Amino acid sequence: MGHSPLLVHGVYSMMGDAEDSRGGSAVTGEASPKSNPRKLNTFFGVMVPTILSMFSIVLFLRTGFVVGHAGLLHGLLMLCVAYFIISLTILSICAISTNGAVEGGGAYFMISRSLGPEFGGSIGLMFYLAKVCACGVYVLGLVEAILDIFGKDPGSAVSQGLRVLPQGYWYTVLYSSLVLLLCLVVCLVGAHIYAKASFIILLVVTMSLISIIISPLILSPQRFNITHTYGNNHTVTVNPSYTGFNGTTLKNNLGPQYSLDYSTNTMMSFATVFAVMFTSCTGIMAGANMSGELKNPSESIPKGTIIAVSYTFTVYVLLFLLLSSTCDRCRLRHSMFQRVSVWPPFVMIGVYCASLSAAMCSMIGASRILHALALDQLFGLPLAPAAVTSSSGNPWVSVLYTWGLVQCTLFAGQLNVIAGIVTVFYLLAYAAVDLACLALEWASAPNFRPTFQFFSWHTCLLGIVSCVVMMFVINPVYSSASIVLLLLLLLFLHYHSPTSSWGYISQALIFHQVRKYLLMLDSRKDHVKFWRPQVLLMVANPRSSCQLICFVNQLKKGGLFILGHVQIGDLDVLPADPVQPQYNFWLSLVDKLGVKAFVDLTLSPSVRQGTQHLLRITGLGGMKPNTLVLGFYDNCYPEDYFLQDPVFCEGDRGEGDNFGVDLPSFQAHFPPVRHAESPRALQPEEYVSIIHDAIKMGKNVCLGRYFFQLPPESKGVTYIRGNDNVDTIDVWPTNLLSPGSASYADVSSLFLLQMACVLNMANRWRRASLRIFVCVASESGDQGWLANEEQFRELLGMLRIRAAIKIVAWDNVARMFRGPNSESQKVSEDFLCAVNTLLREHSSTAAVRFLYLPHPPSSSELSQQYLTQLDTLTRDLGPTLLIHGVTPVTCTEL
């Protein structure tokens, strides 16, 4: 089990400081433990970083702000809603993180490896922006805390005691930039400095909390004077009071009283206060991000995250109750904890430690996400430098990127201004994690077996809905803009991101749904009204068949299209199946041609047996081929299409398409086209037998000739040459090798008309005109052909086929046919040449021709004669499709 490719695959390492497997610096042997140590247990690896991230700046700077505006009841409601949302997301995080081997983690890793590069890259970038904005929030909060102690009084021009720092917008930006510069230095030196200090910081924060909790038991009631600046010059002095435990204070603080925010000069509401409060809930993934350093991540992440979240929830509830019982609203809205503590400096140390710790944690986490995005090469050149690391593995370029973006957020000047953006981005990231878990659950993949079982698709779905609803409650504008940005990133990555080997959840979901719908597609319920071509095209060598492949792609009308190929051989004498390695080359051919086709290959002693196998087993359920298309059997030497289309001649000859198929290997896989000295792989008798077998099996048969004359579709050449010379689709529904059969309404003739009509409905042929040629004996005295013509026009009207009917008199040609009921083998050469001349005379300018394919002879001795007749009939006509239909396909009913 230890040597399983699943466990050693590099995609599970994402954000560690050591070497990343995607960077190509794999370490093996004895060096591995040194490069990727797993030393952290549940407490130090998950609980400590999660608790610090969730306390951050909100604990000290904004807890009173929330209670002061929202009141105790609304504050507890906000807290419960916020923790309910993150609890649902935690269940999803625990489920994903306990499903298999975990080498390194985080939101980007979980989403990208679950939902694929499009969702992973777009949500990863959004999560990165959330981390950037969060870092800005913590830095601004730290500066606010510093100015609250050391900032000059806005109403006084003289420094008083420790209040020596001037205040103002640009001073705030300056102080924030200096703090951010300190964070940059620490992150450039390495994240290990922060990791070593995190436990000490947690102790300081805990002691600060204890001092706050015991303060009401020691401090006596007191009043304060606080001055704040509104606008440019307007200052306001308030006199809040600290009452200690008091029932009247608690009663007055129960309900909400939203008022003007002193820092932003805007009116507060439930949504804006909730946005500020929710920033305390944005650290739940801090422990999951440490998965690469955990001894047992599958056990530590669920246990540590749940304990940490429960602990922080308990602390916040206690603080809400404590503050609402001891401080009046004015005191809650306008100040911090340091003035209600036994020893205020100790609280300030806790504030500074928590703020600086959260800021560095966000910058480190953001830089690791950006580094992971760069390693995955999802956004190409703009992020390519972010993949650079130092000798110790520190992604210093991504740190500089992050520092520059955080510096931009600092120009907001106030914590509350960007708190809404942070909250919206985090909610979107949490919704994506829930979506990833929901998709894995709905896909019912056998390998999704998380050891954490306390989740279901109901919790995932509820988590998604809760996150999206709260996004729009907090700020509809930011939410709409973030979703639009997400969709744009999705589209960009869908069309420009390289193909990954992570596995696509979309493929699992598609498989799950397709299987379900295939079971519902009952072939017994088929009706002629809804018939469509489902084509199996047999391809010997794509080099000579590309134009025919593209033409049939237009002919399928939303139906099944399968490229079939028979490899001659016997599995009994071969060491391995030679067919399986060929699929990637054929699928690459489908991609290059841009056709919507499946590929089915088989190994068989003969082409005939292989074609029988494919006709019987290709497709699934109600989606099975009803039409066989073959290339024409003649003696001409085809041209090499690969030499004509730039798609097969130019492009990247190095890396290939991420499926192991580069251009040189693709060219080398398919053999050269047949030439004069090449042996024929298929004899005439076998070719005609294939046609006969298909008809016996109830399949329609089409033979395509001269389709190499069609212009390559990938060059952008259309079949319509211009307004003055519109191309035509010519249909000859008469069995030209049997003049005595004058019926135009037999199954094969109607099938011929249906296929021509289907082609005329395709986008590339929509402007072509449809012409139907009716061969009549005009010199007969009974004038019966006039009645037949009228009946035929009525038939076309009932079938809703818009076409021009051309009457062709072929009395002279028909006289050359010997005997009224002659078999095809008795047709004279003169007659065949005359019919060919007739066809060239009337259809020389057509883009494509549809001809009636006579039934093949039952005797194999007549196979060569049958092919000779077809060859003479269609010689030098241009692109021609000979069709023999056995399926009723037309309907005059509603």
N, C-alpha and C positions, 0 to 999 in steps of 0.2 A: 504493500500500500504506500510505503514511503517513496517509492520510485514512480508513482503514478504521474503521468503528464499533467493531470489536473493540479496536483500539489506543487509541482515545480514550475508551472507556467508563469511567465514573467508578468502577465497582466495584473496579477494580484498585488504587485508592489507599486504604490502610487506616490506617496508624499513623504517618504522617509528622507532623512538627511544623508543617509549613506547612498551607495550606488543604486540606481534604479535599473531594473532589468530591461526597460525599454530603451535605455540609453546605450545599451550594448556593452556595458562594463560588468558582465556577469562574473561572479566570484565562486569558485568551486573549492572543494576539498577542505583543508584545515582553515583556510582564510575566511570561510563563510561566517563563522560565529563572530569574528571581529568586525566584519563589514556591516552586519545586520544584527546587533545584539538584541536579545529579548530578555530584558532585565526587570521590567516594571510589572508589579502586581496590580490587583484591582484597585487598591487604595491610592497608590501613587500614580498609576497610569491612567485611571479613569475618574475616580471620585475627586481628586484634588483639582485637576484642570477643569472639570465640569462645574464644580462648585464655584471656583474663582471666576469662570466665564459667566456664570449665571448671576453672581453677585455684582460684579463689575462696578460701574459707576452709579447705577440706579439705586442700589441698596442704600447708599449714604446720601446721594444728592436728590433723588426723586421719589423716595418712598413717602416722605411728608408731602411732597407736591401732589402725589396721586390721592392721598387721603384728604388733603386740604380742599381739593377741587371736587372729587367724586364722593367724599364721605365714606364712612366705614362700610356701609352696605353695598354701595356701588363699587367701592374699591375691592371688597371681597368677591363681588360678582366678576369684576374684571380679572382678578387673580384666578378664580376658578375656571373661567372661560379660557384664559391663556394656558393654564396648566392642563386643561382638558384637551386642548388642541395639540400641545406638545406631547402629551401622554399618548395620544393616538399615533403620532409620528414616532415616538420612542418604540412603540410596539413594532412598527415597520422596520426601524433601524435594527432592533434586536433580532428580528426574523431574518433580515438580509445578512447581517454580520455573523450569524450562526449557521449559515448555509454553506458548508464547505470550508476550504482553506482560506485564511485571511492573512495577507502579507502586509497590507497597508490600506488605509481607508479614508473615509470622509464622504461627504455628500456627492462630490463629483465622481469618485470611484464607484460608489454604490449605484448611482443612476446610470453612468456610462456603461458599466459592465452588465447592467440589467436591461436597459432600454436601448442600448446601441449608441453610436457616436452622435447622431443628430440630437437626441434628447440630452444625452450626457454632456456634449459640448455646449449646447445652448444653456442648459440649467447650470452647468459648471461655471460658465462665464457670469451668469446672473448671481450665483452664489459667491463668486469672487468679488463682484461689485458690492454685494451685501457686506462682505468682510471688510472691504475698503471703507465703505460708509460707516460701518460699526467702529472701525479704528478711529475715524474722524470724530465720532460721537464720544468715544472714551477720552481722546486727547482734549477735546473742547470741555468735557466734563472735568478733567483734571485742572485745566486752566481756570475754570469757573471756581473750583474749590480753592485754588491758590489765591485768586483775586478776592475771594470772600474773606480771607485772613490777612493777606498782604497788600490788597489793592487800596488805593486812596479812596476816601469817602467822596462820592460824586458831588456832594454838596459843599465840600471844603477844598480849598486850593492848597492847604498846608498838610504835610505828612504828619501823621499822628502815630507814634510808637512804631509798630511793625508795618503799618500801612504806608508803604513807600512806593508801591508799583502804580504807575499811572494807568488809568482805564480808558477804554474806548474801543471802537471796532478794529482799527488797525493795530492797536496794542494787543488785542486779543489774538489777532492773526499772527502777530510776531511771537508772542509767548507760545502759541500752539505750534508754530513752526520749530521753535527751539526744542520743545518737548518731543516733537516728531523726529527731529534730528537725533536726539538721544536714542529713541527707539530704533532708528535706522542703524546707528552705530552698533547697538546690541545685536540686531538681526544680521548685520554684516559679519560680526565676529563669529556668530553661530547661535543656534537655538538652544544649545546645551546650557548656556548661562541661565536662560530663563527657566529651563527645566529643573536645574539644581536649586533655584531660589523659590520655586513655586510653593513648596511645603512651608518654608519660613513665612512667605507672604500669607498663606492660609492661616497660620498660627496668629499672625498680627491681626488679620481681619477678624478672626474668631475672638481674640481678646478685646478688640474694639467693640464687637457686638455684645460681649458679656458686660462690658462697662456701661453700655447704653441700657441694657435690660435692667441692671441693678441700680441705675441712677435714680429712678423715682423713689426708691427706698431710702435714699440718702439726701438728695437735693430738696431744698425747700422751694415753694412757689416764687417766681420772679418775673420781672418785665424787662423788655429789651427795646432798643431803638435801632431800626434798620432803615437805611436810605437806599432807594433804587432810582435809576434814571429811566425815564420813558421818552422815547424819541431822542432828539438831539440835546436839548437843554432842560427839559422838564424833569425835575427830581421830586420824589415823593418819600416822605418819612412816615413809617408805620411803627406802632407800639404793640407788638405781639406779647403774649404772656405764656409762661409755663406754670401750670396749676398743680402739677403732680396728679396722682390718681384722684379723679373727681367725677362723680356721677353726672353732674350738670354738663361738664365738658364732653363726656361721652355722648350724652343725649343730643347736644348741639352738633356733634360731628357725625351723627348717623346718616343724615340725608345729604344729597349732592348740593353744592353751591358753586357752579362753574362761573368763573369770573375772568378778568383780564390777566394774562400771563405777563409777569414783570420782565421776563427776559426777551420775549418776542413781540410784546405789545399787541397780541392777538387774543381774541375771545376763545376760551377753552370750551370743549364739549366732551361728551363720552368718548367719541372716536379719537379725538386728538390726545386726550389723557391716556386712553388705552394704548395708543401708538407709542407713547413715551414709556408706559409701564411694560409693554411687551418686549422692549429691548432687554429686559432682565431675563427673558426666556430664550434668548438666541444662542445660548452656549451649550445646548444639549448634545451637540456633535463633537465637542472638544475631546471627550474620551474615545469616541469612535475614530477620530483622526489619529490617535496614538496606537492604533491596532498593530502597526508594524513593530512597535517596541514592547508589546505586551507578551508575557509568558504564555498566557492562555486566553487569547482574544475572544474566543467563542463563549467563554464563561465570564470573563471580566467585563466585557462591554454591556451585556444585559444587566448583570448584577450591579456593577458600579454606577451605570447611568441611572437606573431606577432608584438606588439608594441616594445618590446625589440630588436628584430631582425631588425626592420626598423630603430630604433635609432642607433644601432651599425653600420649598413650599411651606414647611413648618416655621422656618425663621421669618418668612415674609408675613405669615398670618400673625405670629406673635408681635412683630413690629407694627403691623396695622392696628392691632388691639391696643398695644402700648401707646402709640402716638395719639390715637383717637381718644384715649382716656386721660392724657396728660397735657396736651397742647391745644390751644385754640386754633381756629382756622387760619388766622393771619400768621401765626407762628409756623404752621405747617407749610403754608404756601411760600414763605419768604426766606427760609433758612434751612441749615443742615443740622446734623446731630451734635456737632462739637460743643454747642452751647447748652446741651441738655445731658452732658456726660459728666461723670465724676471727675475725670481728668481730660479736658478737651484736647490737649496735644496728642493724646493717645488715639483719639478718634481721627484726628487729622492725618496721623501717620497711616492709619488704616485706609482712609480715603485715598491718599496718594499711592499707597501700595496697590490697592485694588484697581485704581484707574490705570496706573502705569502697567500693571500686569495684564489687564484686559486689552490695552492698546497694543502691547507687544505680542500678545497671543493672537490677536486679530491680524497683525501685520505678518507674523510668521505663517499663520494658517493661509492667509490670502496668497502669499508668495509661493507656498507649496502647491496650491491649486493652480496658479498660473504656470508654475514649472511643469505640473502634470499635463496641462493643456498643451504646452509647448512640446513636450516629449511625444504626445500623441499626434502632433502635427495636424490638428484639426483646422487651425486657422492660418496655416501656411507661413509666409515670410514675416508678417507683422509680429508674430510671437516667437519666431525662430530663435532670436537672441536669448529669450527667457529660458531656453533649455541649457544654457551654459552654467556650469557649476565650478566651484573652487576645488582644490585638491582634496579637501575634506568632505566634499559633497554638498556644500552649502550653495543653493541657487542664487548667487549674489545679483545676477542681472534681473531676475524676477523680483528680488527685493527692491531694486532701484525702480523698476516699473511701478511696483505697489506704492513706494514712497511718493513718487510723482503724482499718482492719482489721489492718494490720501491728502496730499498738500492742496490739491484742487478743492477737496471737500471742506477744508478748513476755512475757505473764504465764505462759507455760510455764516460763520461767526457765532452761532448759537447752537447749543446741543439740541434743543427742541425742534429746530428747523429741519434737520435731516433725520430725526428719529423716525418720522413717518416713512421715509424712503427705505431706511434700514428694515423696518418692520415689514413693509410690503415685499421686499426682496427675500427676506428670510421666510415669510409665509409661502412665497412661491416655491422656494427650495424645499420646504417641508412638504408641500403638496406634491412635488415631484418625487420625493422619497416614498410617500404613500402610494403614488401612482406606480412606481417601480415595483413595490411589494404587491400591489393589486394585480398588475400585469403578470407577475410571476405566479400568483395564486390562480388567476383565471386561465393561464396557459396550461395549467395542469401538467407541467413538465415533471417527469419522474425524478430528475435530479434536484428539484427544489424540495429539500427535506430539512428545513431548519430545526435545530434542536430546541429553539425557543418556540413554544407552542401556543402562547397566550395571545393569539391574534387570529383574525379571519378577514375575509374580503369585506365584511361589513365594517370592521374598524378602519380598514384602509380607505374605503369609500367615504365613510363619515369624516375621516381626517381630511381628505381632499376637499369635500364640500365645506367643512368648517374653515379651512385655510382660505379658500376662495371667497367665501362670504365675508370673513373678517377683513380680507384685503380691501374689499369694496366699502365696507363699513368705515374703515380707517381713512382711506383716501381714494375715491373713485378715479381721480385723474391719474395719480401715480399707478394705481392698479391697472387701468386700461393701457397706460403707456408701457408698463412692464410686460404685459401680455403681448402687446404689439411687437415690442422688442424681441420677446421670446420667439414669436412666430417668424419674424424676419431672420433671426439666427437659425431657426429650424430649416427654413427654406435655403439659406446660404449653405449650411452644412449638408443638406440633402443633395445638393447639386455639385458641391465643391470638395467635400471631405473625402479623404481616401478610404477605400474599403478596409474595414478592420477585421481582425480575427477574434473579437471578443464574444461574438454571438449576438444575434439580434432578437430581442424579445418579440419584435414584430413578426419574425418568421414563425416563432412558436404560436403566437396568437392566430396568425393566418392559417397555420396548419390545423389548429384546433377548430377554427370556424369552417374552413374548407371541408374538413372531414365531416363535420356536422351537416353542412349543406349538401355534400355529395350523397350522404345517406338519405337526405330528403329528396334528391333528384332521382325520381323513379322513372326508369326507362319505359315502364308499362303505361305511363301517363303521357307519353309523347304524342303530339298532334301535329299534323302537317302544317297548320297555321304558323307554328313556331319553329319550323325546320330552319336550320342554318348549316352551312358546310362545316364539316369537321374533318380536316384534311390530314392524311399521312403522306408526306412527300419523301420518297425514297431518293437519297443522294449518295451517289458513288464517290464523287470527288467535288468538294465545294468550289474548287478553283474554276470549274466549268459550269457551275450551277447557281451562282449567286443571283443572277438576274431572275432566274426562275423562282428562287426562294423568295425574293422580294415581291415578285408578281403574285405568288400564291398568298403571301401575307396580306395583299390587298384584296384577295378573292375570298378570304375566310369569313368576312362580315361578323366579327366578334365571336366566331366559333373557335373550336379547338384546332391548333396548328402544331403538328409534330414533324420534326425532321428525323427520318429513320435512316439508319445505315447498318449494313450487314458486314461484319468482319468474318472472312472465310477462315475457318479453323475448327479444331476439335479439342475441347477442354480436357479430354482424357489424356492427351499426349503433351499437354502444356503444363509447365510448373505453376502458373498462376493465370488468372483471367486477364487477357490483354485488353479487354474492353473498358474496364473501370478507369484506368489512367487517362483514357481518351476524352472523358466527359468534359473536363475543364477546357480542352481545346475547342470542342464543339460549342460549349456555352460561350466561350470568348468570341467565336464566330457569330453567334446570335447577337452578342452585345455590339460588335463592330458593324453588323448590318442594320442594327436597330429594328429587328423584326420581333414580333410577339409570338415566340414559338418555344415549344418544349423540345427536348432532345431525347431520343430513345435509340440505344445501340444494342446490338445482339451479336452473339458468336454462333455461327452455323456452318455446317459443311457445304452449303450452297446458298446462293442468293435467293433462290425460290423458297427454300425451307425457312430462311431467315425472314423473308417478307411475310410468309404465312404466320410465323410466330408473332411478328409485330402487329399484323392485322387482328390477330386473336387477343393478344394480351395488352396492347398499348391502350392507354387511357384507364379510366377508373369509373365504375358505376355507370351513371347515365352520360358520362363524357367519354365516348369512344369514337374513333374515326369512322365516318361513313363514306369517305371518298379517298381513293388511292390516286396519287399523281406520280407519274413516271416521266423521266426524260425520254426523248425519242431515240429509237434504235436506228442509227444510220452509220455511214462510213466516213462522215466528215470529221475533221480533227478540230476540236474546240479550242477557243482562245483562253488564255489564263487571265481570269478576272482580277486576280491579286496584283497583276502588273498594271492594271488600268486605274484602280481606285486608290487614291492617296492614303486612305485609312489603313490599307494593308502594306503600304510601301514606306510611309513616313511615321513620325511619332517617336516616342520614347523607346529606345532599344535596350534599355538597361533594366529598370526595376520591374517593369511589367504591370500587371493589374491586381497584385496582391493575392492572386490565386495560383501563382507559380507559372504564369503564361506570359512571357515577354515576346516581342515581335519576332526575333530570330527563331525561337523554339516553335512559335506558332507557324511560321513559314515552313520550317523543316518538317513539321508533323504531317502535313498534307502532301501527298506525292505530286510530282509534275503531271500535267495534263497528258492525255493519250496522244501519241504521235504514230508515225507510219510503221515503226518497228515494234510498237507495243502490242503484246498479245491481248486479245479480247477476253475480259473476265467473265463475260456473259454471252452465251450462245443464243441464236434466234429462237430455237425451240424453248429454251428456258424463259426467255423474255415473254413470249406469247403465252406460255403456261402460267406466268405470274398474272397476266391480264385475265386469263380464263379462271384462275383460282379466285381472284378478287370478285369476279362476277358471280361465281358459285357461292361465295360467302356473303352475297347480298351487298357488296360495296360498289359504289359508282367508280368509274375509271376515267382518268384524264391523262392524255399524252401531250407533253409540251415540246414544240420544236421551234428552233430559231429564236429562242428568247434571249440568247446572247446579244441580239441586235438591239434590245431595249437599252436605253441610256441608264447608266448606274444611278440609283436613287440617291446615294450618299453624296453625289456631286451637286445635288440641288437642281437637277434637270427635270422638268416636268414633262409629261406626255403631251401637253397641249402646246402646239408650236406657235400659236398666235390667233388673234381674232379673225384674220382673213382666211386662215387655213386650219380649221378645227379638225382634230383627229377623230376618227370613228372607230367604233367597235362593230365589226361585221359578224352577223350570225347566219349560218347556212343550216337550217334545221332539217333539211332533206338528207336522207341516206343516199349519198351521191354514188355509191357503188351498187345501188339497187334501184334503178329508175322506176321499176314497177310499183314500189311502195310509195304511194302518193300521200300517205297520212302525215299531217303535221301536228297531230295531237297525241301521238304515242308517248309513253313514259320518257323515253330517251330524248325526244325532241323538246318536250316540255322542260326536262331537266337542263337541256342546252340553253333554252330561253331564260330559265331561272338564274343560271350561273352568269350569263351575260348581264342580266339585270342587276345582280349582286355586285358585279365589277363596276357597273355604271354608278352605283351608290357610294363607292369608295371615294375618299377625298381627292385622291390624285387623278381619278377618272370621271369626276362629277361633271366636268364641262365637255366631255366627249359625247358625241351623238351616237345613238344606237340605230343600226340599220339591219333589217332582216330581209334576206333574199329568198324569194319563193320561186322555185323552179317549176314551170308549167309547160305543158304541150299545147302551145297556142294555135297550132295548125289543125287541131282536131275539130271536127264539125259540130260536136254537141255543145260547145261553149261551156262545158262543165267546170273548167278552171276558173271562170268568172264567179260561179257560185262558191267554189272552194276558197277563192280569195276573200269573198265577203264573209264567209264563215270564220276565216282566219283572223280577219280584222275584228270581228265580234269577240273572238277568243282573247285577243290581246287586250281588248277593252275590259273584259271581265277580269283578266289577270292584272289590270292596272299597269301594264307595261307600255311605256311611251317610246315608240320606235317608228322609224320611217320604213314602210314596206316597199321593197323593190321587186318588181316582177321580172323574172329572167326566163326568156323563151329558150328552151334547150332541146328543141325537136331534133335538130341536126346531130346533137351530141348523143341523145338517147338512141338514135338509129344505129349507132356503132356498137351498142350493147347487144350481145347475141342471146336471144331467148328471153321470153318474158319472166321466167322464174329461175334464172340462172343463179348458181351458187357463185360466191365471190371469186373462187378460184378459176372460173371460166370467163372472167372479165377480160376483154381484149386490151392490148397495150394502146391501141389507137384511142379507145374510149377513155382510158385513164389520162392520156396526154391531152385529149380534148377537154376533159373536165378540168384539168390543171390550167389549161389556157383560159377556160371560162372564169375560173377563180381569179387568175391574175388580171384578167381584163376588168373585172368588176371590183376587186378588192385590193388592187395594187397600192392604194394610198392609205389603207386601214392601218391603225396602230396595232391591232390584234384581231385575229379571226377565230371564231368558234365553229368547228366543223363536227359533223355527226361521225362518231366512231362505230363502224360496223362490228357486230359480234365476231369474236375470233373463231377460227375453225376448231372443231373438236379433235381433229387429227393433227398430231405433231408434225406429220410429213408435209403439211400445207403451211407451216409457220413461216418459212422463208418467203413463200409466194404472197402470204398475207402482208408481211412487212414490206415487200417490194411494191405491192399495190398502194400501201399507205405512203411509201416514199415518193412514188411517182405522182400521187394525188396532191401532195403538199410541197413538191419541189419548188424552191425559190419563192415561196409565198411571203416570207417574213414571219414574225411571231404568230404561231398558230397553236390552238389548243383543240385536240381531238377528244371528244367527250362521248362516253357511253353511260347513260343513266339507267339505273334499275329501281330507284326510289321515287315514289310519288312525292313531289315537292311543292306543287302549286295548289292553291285553294281559292275558290270564288266566294266562300262564305265570309260572314263578318267575323 
